[in-house]
Amino acid sequence: MSITDDIHRKLTGNFTPQALAVTDESARHAGHGGATRADGSVGETHFHVRMVSVAFEGVSRVERQRRVHAALQAELDGPVHALSLVLLTPQEAERQTAHG
């Protein structure tokens, strides 16, 4: 199973998202620190996650990030060098789409 699949599975299990996109952005960071994994392979080191979940209702942006980091601790301690997050409630996602 790929790291992308692991991230998707863990986030789905922990947050039951209405929408989830996990994008491997490693190729954009080739040649930068952390772009090469410990085994010398390239890829699956830099990710962007956009997730919409009711689990974020009433939760600050910082706490949302903490909860996602906790769910992905094994990946962040290992192969994942960078993780950018967009974590929205359904209402925030709707407003973003309406103004978008």
C-alpha positions in Angstrom: 0.0 0.0 0.0 1.3 3.4 -0.9 1.8 6.3 1.6 -0.9 8.2 -0.2 -3.3 5.3 0.4 -2.3 5.1 4.1 -3.0 8.8 4.6 -6.3 8.5 2.8 -7.3 5.4 4.8 -6.3 7.0 8.2 -8.0 10.3 7.5 -11.2 8.6 6.3 -11.2 6.4 9.4 -10.6 9.2 11.9 -12.6 12.1 10.4 -15.3 10.6 8.1 -14.8 13.4 5.6 -17.4 14.6 3.1 -14.6 15.4 0.7 -10.9 14.3 0.8 -8.1 14.9 -1.6 -4.6 13.7 -0.9 -2.1 15.0 -3.4 1.5 13.8 -3.7 3.5 17.0 -4.4 6.9 15.4 -4.1 7.9 16.0 -7.7 7.5 19.8 -7.2 10.2 19.5 -4.5 12.8 17.4 -6.3 16.3 18.5 -5.3 15.1 20.1 -2.1 15.7 18.8 1.4 13.5 15.9 2.3 12.5 15.1 -1.3 14.5 11.8 -1.2 13.3 9.1 1.1 15.7 7.2 3.5 15.8 4.3 1.0 16.9 6.6 -1.8 13.6 6.6 -3.6 11.9 9.7 -4.7 8.2 10.5 -4.2 5.6 10.3 -1.4 7.5 12.7 0.8 5.5 16.0 0.3 1.7 16.0 0.5 -1.2 18.4 0.3 -4.5 17.4 1.9 -7.8 19.1 1.5 -10.5 17.7 3.7 -14.0 18.7 4.5 -15.5 17.2 7.6 -18.2 17.8 10.2 -15.6 16.7 12.8 -14.1 20.2 12.4 -17.2 22.1 13.5 -16.5 24.2 16.5 -12.8 23.3 16.4 -10.0 26.0 15.8 -7.8 25.8 12.8 -4.8 25.0 15.0 -6.6 22.2 16.8 -7.8 20.7 13.4 -4.1 20.5 12.3 -3.1 19.0 15.6 -5.7 16.3 15.2 -4.7 15.5 11.7 -1.0 15.4 12.7 -1.9 13.0 15.5 -3.7 10.7 13.1 -0.7 10.7 10.8 2.0 10.6 13.4 3.6 7.4 12.0 3.9 8.9 8.5 5.2 12.2 9.9 7.8 10.4 12.0 8.9 8.4 8.9 8.7 9.0 5.2 6.6 12.2 5.1 8.7 15.3 5.1 6.1 18.0 4.5 2.3 18.1 4.8 0.2 21.1 3.9 -3.4 21.1 5.1 -6.7 22.8 4.1 -9.2 21.6 6.7 -12.8 22.8 6.4 -16.2 22.3 7.8 -19.0 21.7 5.3 -20.2 25.3 5.7 -16.7 26.7 5.2 -16.3 24.6 2.1 -19.7 25.8 0.8 -18.7 29.5 1.4 -15.3 28.9 -0.3 -17.1 27.4 -3.4 -19.6 30.2 -3.5 -16.9 32.9 -3.5 -14.5 30.9 -5.5 
